Amino acid sequence: MAQGNSEARLAYLDCFSGISGDMTLGALVHLGVPVGWLEEQLRGLPLADFALAAESVSRSGIKAMQVQVRITETHHHRGLADIESLIGGSDLSDGVKSRSLAVFHRLAEAEAAVHGCDKSTVHFHEVGAVDAIVDIVGTCLGLEYLGIQRLVVSPLPMGCGFVKCAHGVLPVPAPATLELLKGVPIYGDDAQMELVTPTGAAIATGLAEGFQTMPPMRMAAVGYGAGSRQTEGRPNLLRVVTGTPLTVAEQDRVASRWEDAEPMVVVETCIDDMNPEIFGYLMERLFAEGALDVFWVPVQMKKNRPGTWVQVLCRPERRGAIVERLLSETTTLGVRFHEVQRTALARETVAVDSVFGKVMVKQVRGLEGTVRHVPEYEACRRIALEKGLPLRQVYEAVARTAKGDA
């Protein structure tokens, strides 16, 4: 039975600095799992004497919880059967037992694959010790306390270098970690340290339903769990975001507000020695080549020369044509380009009846579900020239018609 926030049925593990058992436990404590309650529940396991120490710390100005397991047992080899007996014979709930054993079975399968033996004969070293058992079972207890039913994890960063363990010196990522992460989205990272530990990998793969970017959810709370080591360039934290999944209807309403982010390319250059009369023609040619947006910005260039910053937005497949057009039509000696993401409000072009006949307008869906109509410039320009009317007058008349104001 959940004793924490009953609305927090979904948890997203944002592993921007990796994941370990103590970081996961720390984030859950930060989210409201009482340390005293955790320790009381864990004492039902037949383990050597231990104590949980939780401390509020700061990483890059972010408040987080660091949880450490203080033990008298320094080293203990346990096999899978030992772990099953230890957890299965406890008074823990069936949910905590099944989740905890799922994690240890994942570890046993990975260790067996690395060492070329049957998982029933695997002897856990570091992960058979009290602190690892407390991290894993404590995580499952914390998830149950918070009422977490679903777990989703971000793609995982892989550090590099070497790490010392019971087997000796191993490369990072550790072989067992890589075995656990088969089929999981991972990416390289130049951090000279172990970002994802075997215990962290086992928790993620043993409990998560998937690995992706943050799923659609109504957020309830955020917790940060701190790792034991300080890192340069980023905070050594695991972020856990909890909330309730959006219903299909809610997701449809959200999706209808804007288009999914799509890849774009920005092509740009600065020019200080070109006849300004050419810029108007250049803009026309760039749009003809598939540019989605073109603009000029006045800049002060080297030797204090006034210049023009030319920036063009296009889809990736039109980059080559845009680059060629800039190099051929302007005096620039080179261009820059970089990839960006664009998110736009959902819109479509529709025809509306007006005093001038049918006119094309953009129908734009706003963030709050409102709909507005934006007259197309070229259509209004054509009418203004044909009727001998001011463009502003045509534009306002079409806009009133589109709104239903006659």
C-alpha positions as CSV (number, residue, x, y, z in Angstrom):
1,M,0.0,0.0,0.0
2,A,1.4,3.4,-1.0
3,Q,2.0,5.7,2.0
4,G,3.4,8.6,0.0
5,N,1.8,10.6,-2.9
6,S,-0.9,8.4,-4.3
7,E,-0.9,10.4,-7.5
8,A,2.7,9.6,-8.3
9,R,2.1,6.4,-10.3
10,L,4.8,7.1,-12.8
11,A,8.5,7.8,-12.2
12,Y,11.0,9.0,-14.8
13,L,14.7,8.4,-14.1
14,D,16.7,11.2,-15.8
15,C,20.2,9.7,-15.8
16,F,22.2,12.7,-17.1
17,S,25.1,11.7,-14.9
18,G,24.4,7.9,-14.9
19,I,22.8,5.8,-12.2
20,S,23.9,3.8,-9.1
21,G,22.1,2.1,-6.3
22,D,22.8,4.8,-3.7
23,M,21.9,7.6,-6.1
24,T,18.5,6.0,-6.7
25,L,17.9,5.5,-3.0
26,G,18.9,9.1,-2.4
27,A,16.4,10.5,-5.0
28,L,13.6,8.4,-3.5
29,V,14.4,9.7,0.0
30,H,14.4,13.3,-1.4
31,L,10.9,12.5,-2.8
32,G,9.7,11.8,0.7
33,V,10.5,8.2,1.6
34,P,11.4,8.4,5.4
35,V,14.9,7.1,6.2
36,G,13.7,5.7,9.5
37,W,10.9,3.8,7.9
38,L,13.3,2.4,5.3
39,E,15.7,1.3,7.9
40,E,12.9,-0.4,10.0
41,Q,11.7,-2.3,6.9
42,L,15.2,-3.4,5.9
43,R,16.0,-4.7,9.4
44,G,13.6,-7.5,8.6
45,L,16.3,-9.0,6.4
46,P,18.9,-11.3,8.0
47,L,21.8,-9.0,7.4
48,A,24.8,-7.8,9.4
49,D,24.3,-4.7,11.5
50,F,23.9,-1.6,9.3
51,A,22.6,2.0,9.5
52,L,21.3,4.4,6.9
53,A,22.7,7.9,6.9
54,A,20.9,10.5,4.8
55,E,22.5,14.0,4.3
56,S,21.2,17.0,2.4
57,V,24.0,18.1,0.0
58,S,24.4,20.6,-2.8
59,R,25.6,19.8,-6.3
60,S,26.0,22.8,-8.6
61,G,23.6,24.7,-6.4
62,I,21.0,21.9,-6.6
63,K,19.7,20.5,-3.3
64,A,19.9,16.7,-3.2
65,M,20.0,13.8,-0.8
66,Q,23.0,11.6,-0.3
67,V,22.2,8.2,1.3
68,Q,25.0,6.0,2.6
69,V,24.9,2.5,4.1
70,R,27.1,2.2,7.2
71,I,28.0,-1.4,7.9
72,T,30.2,-3.7,9.9
73,E,30.3,-6.4,7.2
74,T,33.2,-5.6,4.9
75,H,32.9,-8.4,2.4
76,H,30.5,-11.3,1.8
77,H,30.1,-13.6,-1.1
78,R,26.5,-14.6,-1.8
79,G,25.0,-16.7,-4.5
80,L,21.6,-16.3,-6.2
81,A,20.1,-19.0,-3.9
82,D,21.4,-17.1,-0.8
83,I,19.8,-13.9,-2.1
84,E,16.5,-15.7,-2.9
85,S,16.4,-17.2,0.6
86,L,17.3,-13.9,2.2
87,I,14.6,-11.9,0.5
88,G,12.0,-14.7,0.0
89,G,12.0,-15.5,3.7
90,S,11.5,-11.9,4.9
91,D,8.3,-10.2,5.9
92,L,8.5,-7.8,2.9
93,S,5.5,-7.4,0.7
94,D,5.1,-9.6,-2.3
95,G,5.6,-6.6,-4.6
96,V,8.9,-5.6,-3.0
97,K,10.1,-9.2,-3.0
98,S,9.3,-9.8,-6.7
99,R,10.8,-6.5,-7.8
100,S,14.0,-7.0,-5.7
101,L,14.4,-10.6,-7.0
102,A,13.9,-9.4,-10.6
103,V,16.9,-7.1,-10.1
104,F,19.1,-9.8,-8.7
105,H,18.1,-12.3,-11.4
106,R,19.2,-9.7,-14.0
107,L,22.5,-9.4,-12.2
108,A,23.0,-13.1,-12.0
109,E,22.2,-13.5,-15.8
110,A,24.7,-10.8,-16.6
111,E,27.5,-12.2,-14.4
112,A,26.9,-15.7,-15.8
113,A,27.2,-14.4,-19.3
114,V,30.5,-12.6,-18.6
115,H,32.1,-15.5,-16.7
116,G,30.7,-18.3,-18.9
117,C,28.8,-20.2,-16.2
118,D,25.3,-21.0,-15.1
119,K,23.5,-18.2,-13.1
120,S,22.8,-20.6,-10.2
121,T,26.6,-20.9,-9.6
122,V,27.3,-17.2,-9.8
123,H,28.8,-15.7,-6.6
124,F,28.0,-12.0,-6.2
125,H,30.9,-10.0,-4.8
126,E,30.2,-6.3,-4.4
127,V,26.5,-6.7,-5.2
128,G,26.2,-9.5,-2.6
129,A,27.4,-7.2,0.2
130,V,25.0,-5.5,2.6
131,D,25.2,-2.0,1.0
132,A,24.2,-3.3,-2.4
133,I,21.3,-5.4,-1.0
134,V,20.1,-2.4,1.0
135,D,20.3,-0.2,-2.2
136,I,18.3,-2.7,-4.3
137,V,15.7,-3.7,-1.7
138,G,15.5,-0.1,-0.4
139,T,14.8,1.2,-3.9
140,C,11.9,-1.3,-4.3
141,L,10.6,-0.3,-0.8
142,G,10.8,3.3,-1.8
143,L,8.9,2.8,-5.1
144,E,6.2,1.0,-3.2
145,Y,6.0,3.7,-0.5
146,L,5.5,6.4,-3.2
147,G,3.0,4.3,-5.1
148,I,5.1,4.1,-8.2
149,Q,3.6,1.5,-10.6
150,R,5.6,2.4,-13.7
151,L,9.2,3.2,-14.2
152,V,10.7,4.8,-17.3
153,V,14.4,5.5,-17.7
154,S,16.4,7.9,-20.0
155,P,19.1,6.7,-22.3
156,L,22.2,6.0,-20.3
157,P,25.7,7.7,-20.5
158,M,28.8,5.4,-20.6
159,G,31.9,6.8,-18.9
160,C,35.4,5.5,-19.6
161,G,38.6,4.6,-17.9
162,F,39.1,1.7,-15.4
163,V,37.6,0.6,-12.1
164,K,38.9,-1.6,-9.3
165,C,36.6,-4.4,-8.0
166,A,36.8,-7.9,-6.5
167,H,37.8,-9.3,-9.9
168,G,40.6,-6.9,-10.3
169,V,40.9,-3.9,-12.6
170,L,38.1,-3.7,-15.2
171,P,37.4,-1.3,-18.1
172,V,34.5,1.2,-17.8
173,P,31.8,0.4,-18.5
174,A,32.2,-2.8,-16.5
175,P,31.6,-6.0,-18.5
176,A,28.5,-6.9,-16.4
177,T,27.1,-3.4,-16.9
178,L,27.3,-3.8,-20.7
179,E,25.8,-7.2,-20.5
180,L,22.9,-5.8,-18.5
181,L,22.4,-3.0,-21.0
182,K,22.0,-5.1,-24.2
183,G,19.1,-3.6,-26.2
184,V,19.1,-0.4,-24.1
185,P,19.8,3.0,-25.7
186,I,23.3,4.2,-24.4
187,Y,25.8,6.9,-25.5
188,G,29.4,7.6,-25.0
189,D,30.7,10.1,-22.5
190,D,34.3,11.3,-21.9
191,A,33.9,11.2,-18.1
192,Q,36.9,9.3,-16.7
193,M,34.7,7.4,-14.2
194,E,32.0,4.8,-13.9
195,L,28.7,6.6,-14.5
196,V,26.5,3.5,-14.6
197,T,27.3,0.9,-12.0
198,P,26.2,-2.8,-12.3
199,T,23.7,-2.2,-9.5
200,G,22.4,0.9,-11.2
201,A,22.1,-0.9,-14.5
202,A,20.3,-3.9,-12.9
203,I,17.8,-1.6,-11.2
204,A,17.1,0.2,-14.4
205,T,16.8,-2.9,-16.6
206,G,15.1,-5.0,-13.9
207,L,12.4,-2.5,-13.1
208,A,11.9,-0.1,-16.0
209,E,9.2,-0.7,-18.7
210,G,11.2,1.3,-21.2
211,F,14.1,3.7,-22.0
212,Q,13.2,6.9,-23.7
213,T,12.8,10.7,-23.3
214,M,10.4,11.9,-20.7
215,P,7.0,10.4,-21.3
216,P,3.7,12.4,-21.3
217,M,2.8,13.0,-17.7
218,R,1.3,15.4,-15.2
219,M,4.3,16.1,-12.9
220,A,3.9,15.8,-9.2
221,A,7.4,16.1,-7.7
222,V,11.2,16.0,-8.4
223,G,13.9,14.3,-6.3
224,Y,17.6,14.4,-6.7
225,G,20.0,11.6,-5.4
226,A,23.7,12.5,-5.1
227,G,26.6,10.3,-6.0
228,S,29.5,10.0,-3.6
229,R,32.0,11.6,-6.0
230,Q,32.2,15.2,-7.2
231,T,32.4,15.5,-11.0
232,E,33.6,18.3,-13.2
233,G,31.4,19.8,-15.9
234,R,28.1,18.5,-14.5
235,P,26.4,17.7,-11.1
236,N,26.8,14.0,-10.1
237,L,23.1,13.6,-9.6
238,L,20.2,11.3,-10.5
239,R,16.9,13.1,-11.1
240,V,13.7,11.3,-10.5
241,V,10.5,12.9,-11.8
242,T,7.2,11.5,-10.5
243,G,3.6,12.1,-11.7
244,T,0.6,10.6,-13.3
245,P,0.6,9.5,-17.0
246,L,-1.6,11.5,-19.3
247,T,-4.6,9.7,-20.7
248,V,-4.9,9.1,-24.4
249,A,-7.4,12.0,-24.7
250,E,-5.0,14.3,-22.8
251,Q,-2.1,13.3,-25.0
252,D,-4.2,14.0,-28.1
253,R,-5.1,17.5,-26.7
254,V,-1.5,18.2,-26.0
255,A,-0.3,16.9,-29.4
256,S,-2.9,19.1,-31.2
257,R,-1.4,22.2,-29.7
258,W,1.8,22.0,-31.5
259,E,3.8,19.9,-34.0
260,D,6.4,17.5,-32.7
261,A,9.9,18.9,-32.8
262,E,11.5,18.4,-36.2
263,P,15.1,18.8,-37.2
264,M,16.1,22.0,-39.0
265,V,19.3,23.6,-40.2
266,V,20.4,27.2,-39.7
267,V,22.7,28.4,-42.5
268,E,24.4,31.8,-41.9
269,T,27.1,34.2,-42.9
270,C,28.1,37.8,-42.4
271,I,28.6,40.2,-45.3
272,D,30.2,43.7,-45.3
273,D,31.2,44.3,-48.9
274,M,28.0,43.7,-51.0
275,N,25.7,46.1,-52.8
276,P,22.6,46.3,-50.5
277,E,20.3,46.3,-53.6
278,I,21.2,42.6,-54.0
279,F,19.7,41.6,-50.6
280,G,16.1,41.8,-51.8
281,Y,16.8,39.5,-54.8
282,L,18.8,37.2,-52.6
283,M,15.9,36.7,-50.2
284,E,13.6,35.8,-53.1
285,R,16.1,33.2,-54.4
286,L,16.6,31.7,-50.9
287,F,12.8,31.2,-50.5
288,A,12.7,29.7,-54.0
289,E,15.4,27.2,-52.9
290,G,13.2,26.0,-50.0
291,A,14.2,28.4,-47.1
292,L,11.5,28.5,-44.4
293,D,12.7,31.8,-42.9
294,V,15.3,34.4,-44.0
295,F,16.3,37.5,-42.1
296,W,19.0,40.1,-42.0
297,V,20.6,41.6,-38.8
298,P,22.8,44.7,-38.8
299,V,26.2,43.9,-37.2
300,Q,29.5,45.6,-36.6
301,M,32.3,43.5,-38.2
302,K,36.1,43.5,-38.1
303,K,37.9,46.7,-38.7
304,N,34.7,48.4,-37.4
305,R,32.8,47.8,-40.7
306,P,29.0,47.8,-40.7
307,G,27.8,44.5,-42.1
308,T,24.8,42.3,-42.4
309,W,24.3,39.0,-40.7
310,V,22.3,36.7,-43.0
311,Q,20.5,33.8,-41.4
312,V,18.4,31.1,-43.2
313,L,16.3,28.4,-41.7
314,C,15.7,25.3,-43.8
315,R,15.1,21.6,-43.7
316,P,18.2,19.4,-43.7
317,E,17.6,18.2,-47.2
318,R,17.7,21.8,-48.5
319,R,21.0,22.8,-46.8
320,G,23.1,22.1,-49.9
321,A,21.0,24.3,-52.2
322,I,20.9,27.1,-49.6
323,V,24.7,27.0,-49.2
324,E,25.2,27.1,-53.0
325,R,22.8,30.0,-53.4
326,L,24.6,32.0,-50.7
327,L,28.0,31.3,-52.1
328,S,26.9,32.2,-55.7
329,E,24.7,35.2,-55.1
330,T,26.7,37.0,-52.4
331,T,30.3,38.2,-51.8
332,T,30.8,35.9,-48.8
333,L,33.8,33.6,-48.8
334,G,32.1,31.0,-46.6
335,V,29.0,30.0,-44.6
336,R,28.3,28.3,-41.3
337,F,25.5,25.9,-40.6
338,H,24.3,24.0,-37.6
339,E,21.4,21.7,-36.7
340,V,18.5,22.9,-34.6
341,Q,15.1,21.7,-33.5
342,R,11.8,23.5,-34.3
343,T,8.5,23.2,-32.6
344,A,5.6,25.0,-34.2
345,L,1.9,25.5,-33.4
346,A,-0.4,23.2,-35.3
347,R,-1.7,25.0,-38.4
348,E,-3.2,24.4,-41.8
349,T,-4.2,26.5,-44.8
350,V,-8.0,26.8,-45.4
351,A,-10.3,28.8,-47.7
352,V,-12.8,31.1,-46.1
353,D,-15.6,33.1,-47.8
354,S,-15.1,36.9,-47.7
355,V,-16.5,39.9,-49.4
356,F,-13.8,39.4,-52.0
357,G,-14.7,35.7,-52.6
358,K,-12.8,32.7,-51.3
359,V,-9.5,33.7,-49.7
360,M,-6.8,31.4,-48.2
361,V,-6.0,31.9,-44.6
362,K,-3.8,30.1,-42.0
363,Q,-5.9,28.3,-39.3
364,V,-3.7,28.2,-36.2
365,R,-4.5,26.2,-33.0
366,G,-3.3,28.0,-29.9
367,L,-1.9,26.4,-26.7
368,E,-5.2,26.7,-24.9
369,G,-7.2,25.0,-27.7
370,T,-8.2,28.4,-29.2
371,V,-8.3,28.8,-33.0
372,R,-7.3,31.9,-34.8
373,H,-7.1,32.7,-38.5
374,V,-4.3,34.6,-40.2
375,P,-4.9,36.0,-43.7
376,E,-2.3,35.0,-46.3
377,Y,-0.2,38.0,-47.3
378,E,0.0,37.1,-51.0
379,A,-3.7,36.5,-51.3
380,C,-4.5,39.9,-49.7
381,R,-1.8,41.6,-51.8
382,R,-3.4,40.3,-55.0
383,I,-6.9,41.5,-54.0
384,A,-5.6,44.9,-53.0
385,L,-3.9,45.4,-56.4
386,E,-7.0,44.1,-58.3
387,K,-9.5,46.2,-56.3
388,G,-7.3,49.3,-55.9
389,L,-7.7,49.1,-52.1
390,P,-5.2,49.6,-49.3
391,L,-3.6,46.3,-48.3
392,R,-4.5,47.0,-44.6
393,Q,-8.1,47.3,-45.5
394,V,-8.2,44.0,-47.3
395,Y,-6.3,42.3,-44.6
396,E,-8.7,43.5,-41.8
397,A,-11.8,42.6,-43.9
398,V,-10.5,39.1,-44.5
399,A,-9.5,38.7,-40.8
400,R,-13.0,39.8,-39.7
401,T,-14.6,37.3,-42.1
402,A,-12.4,34.4,-40.9
403,K,-13.4,35.2,-37.2
404,G,-17.1,35.1,-38.2
405,D,-17.6,38.8,-37.6
406,A,-18.9,39.3,-41.3
